[in-house]
Amino acid sequence: MTRDQYCRTAGAEVEGYNEPSVNSHVNGEYAKINWDVLGFGLIPTDYMYIMNCSKDQHFSQGTLTPFGKIEVNPSSGILNYGQGLFEGLKAHRTANGRILLFRPEENAMRMKVGAKRMCMQAPTVEQFVNAVKQTVHSNKRWVPPPGKGAMYIRPLLMGSGPVLGVAPASEYTFITYASPVGNYHKGVLNLIVEEKFRRAIPGGTGGVKAVTNYAIIYKPIAEAKAKGFTDVLFLNAEKYIEEVSTTNIFLVKTTSARYYEVEQITLTRWYELELMTMWYELEQITSTRWYELEQTTSTRCYELEEITSTRYLLIVKERAIPVGELFDAEEVFCTGTAVGVNSVNSITYQDTRIAYKRGAGTVGQKLYEMLTGIQTGRIEDKMGWTVELD
């Protein structure tokens, strides 16, 4: 498939493409695509970053190479046994032209945790962050203009060495590539509860970003979309809420005129998601509009101050949530790197449709504005979460 075909498939019309010069990534030019119609699909950029490592060794110095195909042994661990992990993070362009990453070291640490679970060698935090920076810098012209989207960066760790018996691969390859993206979901988010298929099981690999976790959800998602739904809400075997296919989920309840109770599941996959989701980020936040009031082992409280000086206390709980409590929530929203913060319009459970609040004034909307404000430099980052590209 040509680059033009890739771009059209991803929803971006190509006006023309010239092979990048050696310095094309530093002269400030934009790639010639229609930034107004970005979807969430692969648009091949100029370069990718590759590192290699033998079993029980450390990763060597990586290199930038033009984005393209790679050679993989037919007997590699990734192809035969799915020994692989991936991460996802974004780079945003600010109004004054800076490019910001959001907590890339947390992605690096999460990959190290996953690599231990999957018996793989992992790059150090410094190597990971350096790879991300080099990938973004070499593809700067593909970072969308402010307000037009973001650059999605995909670090991928795989068992590339040959293996025939069931065992860890003898070699590992770490690749980082990137693509400009728009919104993950187009339009409102309408979910259906999936009762037959499971997203993760206790003792499995649901707590890490293993590549094998994702193909298993293709079938229920396809069936849901065929019925007109946007995505699937999975349950665990005990009928507690697990997560949406690629995102975490939060339920909001109003306990009084000035208090919201926000409930978050604490199940199999929480530890995979806690580094990237908004509530983890808000555990320490003391910037523009959020103030931490109290933290205990089970409940966290935050005070939200609006421009009007109206204040609401958010009591954040992490617990197992029975599916029946979907009927009690006033608001539901999803969080994740790809979706950011996305309010849910409705959830259908056993043929009953439950509608939720969304839009201006909701907790989800306030969180969305807060998160994107920090990521894009509109709100001062007092916690040091953003990393500016040199």
C-alpha positions in Angstrom: 0.0 0.0 0.0 1.4 3.4 -0.9 1.7 6.3 1.5 -1.2 8.1 -0.1 -3.4 5.0 0.3 -2.4 4.7 3.9 -3.3 8.4 4.5 -6.7 8.2 2.8 -7.5 5.0 4.7 -6.7 6.9 7.9 -9.1 9.7 6.9 -6.5 12.4 5.9 -6.4 13.6 2.3 -2.8 13.9 0.9 -2.1 17.0 -1.0 1.3 15.8 -2.0 4.4 14.2 -0.5 8.1 14.7 -1.0 10.7 12.4 0.4 12.1 14.1 3.6 15.5 15.8 3.4 18.1 15.2 6.1 17.0 18.4 7.9 13.2 18.3 7.1 12.4 17.5 10.7 13.9 20.7 12.1 12.9 23.4 9.6 9.4 23.8 11.0 7.4 22.7 8.0 4.2 20.8 8.3 3.4 17.6 6.3 1.0 18.3 3.5 -2.1 16.6 4.7 -5.6 17.8 5.5 -5.3 18.3 9.3 -9.1 18.9 9.6 -10.1 15.4 8.9 -7.7 13.3 11.0 -9.1 10.0 12.3 -7.4 7.4 14.5 -5.5 5.4 11.9 -2.0 4.9 10.7 -0.5 7.7 8.6 3.1 6.6 7.9 5.6 9.3 9.0 9.3 9.7 8.0 11.3 7.8 10.6 11.2 5.1 13.2 13.6 4.2 16.0 15.0 0.7 16.5 17.1 -1.0 19.2 18.1 -4.7 19.6 19.1 -6.9 22.5 20.1 -10.5 23.0 18.6 -12.5 25.9 20.1 -11.7 29.3 21.9 -8.7 27.8 21.2 -5.0 27.7 19.8 -3.0 24.8 22.4 -1.4 22.6 22.4 2.1 21.2 19.4 2.6 18.9 19.2 4.2 15.5 16.7 6.2 13.4 15.8 4.6 10.1 13.2 5.5 7.5 9.7 4.2 8.4 9.0 0.9 6.6 8.9 -2.8 6.7 11.1 -4.9 8.9 12.4 -8.5 8.6 11.1 -11.0 11.2 12.1 -14.6 11.5 9.1 -16.9 10.9 10.0 -18.7 14.1 10.2 -15.5 16.2 8.6 -15.4 19.6 6.3 -12.6 18.6 4.8 -14.5 15.6 4.6 -17.9 17.2 3.7 -17.2 20.8 2.7 -13.6 21.0 5.7 -12.5 23.1 5.3 -8.8 22.8 4.3 -5.6 24.6 3.3 -2.1 23.4 2.8 1.3 24.8 1.0 4.4 23.6 1.5 8.1 24.4 1.0 11.4 22.7 2.9 14.5 21.7 1.0 17.8 21.5 1.9 21.1 19.8 1.2 24.2 21.9 0.0 27.6 20.7 3.5 29.0 20.8 5.0 26.1 18.8 6.4 24.0 21.6 6.0 20.2 21.5 5.1 18.5 24.8 5.1 14.9 25.9 3.0 13.8 28.8 4.8 11.7 31.5 6.7 9.4 29.1 8.7 7.9 32.0 5.5 6.3 33.4 5.1 4.5 30.1 8.7 3.3 30.3 8.2 2.0 33.8 4.9 0.3 32.8 6.8 -1.5 29.9 9.4 -2.7 32.3 6.7 -4.2 34.6 5.1 -5.9 31.5 8.5 -7.2 30.3 9.1 -8.9 33.6 5.7 -10.6 33.4 6.4 -11.7 29.8 10.0 -12.8 30.4 11.5 -10.2 28.1 14.4 -7.8 28.2 13.2 -4.2 28.4 15.0 -0.9 27.6 15.8 1.3 30.5 13.6 4.3 31.3 16.3 6.6 29.9 16.5 4.5 26.7 12.7 4.5 26.3 12.3 8.2 26.8 15.2 8.9 24.5 13.7 6.7 21.8 10.4 8.6 22.1 12.0 11.9 21.9 14.1 11.0 18.8 11.0 9.6 17.1 9.0 12.7 17.7 11.8 15.1 16.8 12.6 13.3 13.5 8.9 13.5 12.6 8.2 17.0 13.9 6.4 18.0 10.7 3.8 15.3 11.4 2.8 16.8 14.8 -0.6 18.4 14.1 -1.1 22.1 14.5 -2.6 23.2 17.8 -6.2 22.1 18.2 -6.0 19.7 15.2 -5.0 16.5 16.9 -1.9 14.9 18.4 1.0 12.7 17.4 0.4 9.2 18.7 3.7 7.4 19.6 3.7 3.6 19.6 6.7 1.9 21.4 6.7 -1.8 20.6 8.8 -4.5 22.3 8.8 -8.0 20.8 10.6 -11.3 20.9 12.3 -11.2 17.5 14.7 -14.2 18.0 13.8 -17.6 16.7 12.2 -20.2 19.0 10.4 -23.4 18.3 9.6 -24.8 21.7 7.5 -22.8 24.1 10.1 -20.6 25.7 11.2 -16.9 25.7 12.9 -15.7 22.5 16.6 -15.4 22.2 16.6 -11.8 20.9 14.4 -8.7 21.4 13.6 -5.7 19.3 12.3 -2.4 20.5 10.7 -0.2 17.8 9.1 3.3 18.2 7.1 4.8 15.5 4.5 7.5 15.3 1.4 8.8 13.5 -0.7 12.0 13.6 -4.2 11.2 14.9 -7.5 12.8 15.7 -10.2 11.5 18.0 -10.4 7.8 18.8 -14.2 7.8 18.7 -16.2 9.8 16.3 -19.5 11.1 17.6 -21.1 10.2 21.0 -20.1 7.1 22.9 -22.9 4.4 23.2 -21.8 1.2 24.9 -23.3 -2.2 25.3 -22.5 -4.6 28.2 -20.8 -7.8 27.0 -21.8 -10.8 29.1 -20.3 -13.7 27.1 -16.7 -12.7 26.4 -14.2 -11.7 29.0 -11.6 -8.9 28.6 -9.2 -10.2 31.3 -9.0 -12.9 33.9 -7.3 -13.1 37.3 -3.8 -14.4 36.9 -3.6 -13.6 33.2 -1.8 -10.9 31.4 -4.6 -8.3 31.8 -2.3 -6.3 34.1 0.2 -5.6 31.4 0.0 -4.3 27.8 0.6 -7.6 26.2 -0.2 -7.7 22.5 -2.2 -10.9 23.0 -4.7 -9.0 25.1 -6.3 -7.2 22.2 -7.2 -9.6 19.4 -9.6 -11.4 21.7 -11.9 -8.3 21.8 -12.2 -8.0 18.0 -15.2 -10.3 17.8 -17.4 -8.7 20.6 -16.5 -5.2 19.3 -17.5 -6.2 15.7 -20.8 -7.7 17.0 -21.5 -4.5 19.0 -20.8 -2.2 16.1 -23.1 -4.3 13.9 -25.9 -3.5 16.3 -25.1 0.2 16.2 -23.0 0.6 19.3 -19.7 2.4 19.6 -17.9 0.1 21.9 -18.2 -2.7 24.5 -18.2 -2.6 28.3 -16.8 -5.9 29.7 -17.6 -7.6 32.9 -15.6 -10.0 35.0 -16.8 -13.5 35.9 -18.5 -12.2 39.0 -20.6 -9.6 37.0 -18.5 -6.7 38.2 -17.6 -4.0 35.7 -14.2 -4.6 34.2 -13.4 -1.9 31.6 -14.3 -0.7 28.1 -12.3 -2.4 25.3 -9.4 -0.1 25.4 -10.2 2.3 28.2 -10.9 2.6 31.9 -14.3 3.7 33.1 -15.7 5.9 35.9 -19.1 6.3 37.4 -20.3 9.6 38.9 -23.0 10.1 41.5 -24.2 13.3 43.2 -24.4 12.9 46.9 -25.6 16.5 47.6 -25.8 19.9 45.9 -22.0 20.3 46.2 -20.7 16.8 46.3 -19.9 14.3 43.6 -18.9 10.7 44.3 -16.7 9.3 41.5 -16.2 5.5 41.6 -13.5 3.6 39.9 -13.1 -0.2 39.6 -10.3 -1.9 41.4 -10.0 -5.2 39.4 -7.5 -7.2 37.4 -6.4 -4.4 35.0 -6.3 -1.5 37.3 -2.5 -1.6 37.7 -2.0 -1.5 34.0 -4.1 1.6 33.7 -3.3 3.5 36.9 -0.2 5.2 35.5 -2.0 6.7 32.6 -5.6 7.4 33.8 -6.7 10.8 35.0 -7.4 9.9 38.6 -3.8 8.7 39.1 -2.7 12.0 37.7 -5.0 13.9 40.0 -3.8 12.2 43.2 -1.2 14.9 43.6 -2.5 17.7 41.5 -2.5 21.2 43.1 -2.7 23.3 39.9 -5.2 25.8 38.5 -8.5 24.3 39.5 -8.0 21.2 41.5 -7.1 20.9 45.2 -6.4 17.8 47.1 -8.2 17.8 50.5 -7.8 14.4 51.9 -6.3 11.0 51.0 -6.9 7.8 52.8 -6.4 4.1 51.9 -9.8 3.9 50.4 -11.1 7.4 49.5 -9.5 10.4 47.8 -11.1 13.8 47.9 -10.6 16.7 45.5 -12.1 20.2 45.3 -12.9 21.6 42.0 -13.1 25.4 41.7 -14.9 26.8 38.8 -14.3 30.3 37.3 -17.6 31.3 39.0 -16.0 30.2 42.3 -18.6 27.5 42.7 -16.9 24.6 44.4 -17.7 20.9 44.3 -16.1 18.1 46.3 -15.1 15.0 44.4 -14.9 11.9 46.5 -13.0 9.3 44.5 -13.4 5.7 45.4 -11.7 2.6 44.0 -13.7 -0.5 44.4 -15.4 -3.4 42.6 -18.6 -2.1 41.0 -21.6 -4.4 40.4 -23.1 -4.0 36.9 -26.4 -3.1 38.5 -25.0 0.2 39.7 -24.9 1.5 36.1 -28.5 2.3 36.8 -27.6 4.6 39.7 -24.9 6.7 38.0 -25.7 10.1 36.7 -22.6 10.3 34.6 -20.1 7.9 33.2 -16.8 8.7 31.4 -13.9 6.7 30.0 -10.2 7.6 30.2 -7.1 6.4 28.3 -4.2 7.6 26.2 -6.0 7.3 22.9 -9.4 8.6 24.1 -8.3 11.2 26.7 -11.4 11.7 28.7 -14.6 10.8 26.9 -18.1 11.1 28.4 -20.5 8.2 27.8 -23.8 9.0 26.2 -25.5 5.6 27.0 -25.0 2.1 28.2 -27.3 -0.8 27.2 -27.5 -3.7 29.5 -29.9 -6.7 28.8 -31.9 -4.6 26.3 -32.3 -1.7 28.8 -30.7 1.6 27.7 -29.4 3.9 30.4 -28.7 7.5 29.4 -26.1 9.8 31.2 -25.3 13.4 31.5 -22.6 14.8 29.2 -21.4 18.1 28.0 -20.8 21.5 29.7 -20.7 21.4 33.5 -20.2 17.6 33.9 -17.3 16.1 35.8 -16.1 14.4 32.6 -16.0 17.7 30.7 -14.1 19.4 33.5 -11.6 16.6 33.6 -11.2 16.7 29.8 -10.5 20.5 29.9 -8.0 20.1 32.7 -6.1 17.2 31.1 -5.9 18.7 27.6 -5.1 22.1 29.1 -2.0 20.7 30.8 -1.0 18.5 27.8 -1.2 21.4 25.3 0.3 24.1 27.6 -2.8 26.1 28.1 -2.8 25.4 31.8 0.4 25.7 33.8 2.0 22.4 34.7 2.9 22.8 38.3 3.6 19.1 38.8 6.2 18.6 36.1 4.3 16.0 34.2 5.0 17.4 30.7 8.3 17.0 28.9 9.2 19.6 26.3 11.0 18.4 23.2 14.4 20.0 22.8 
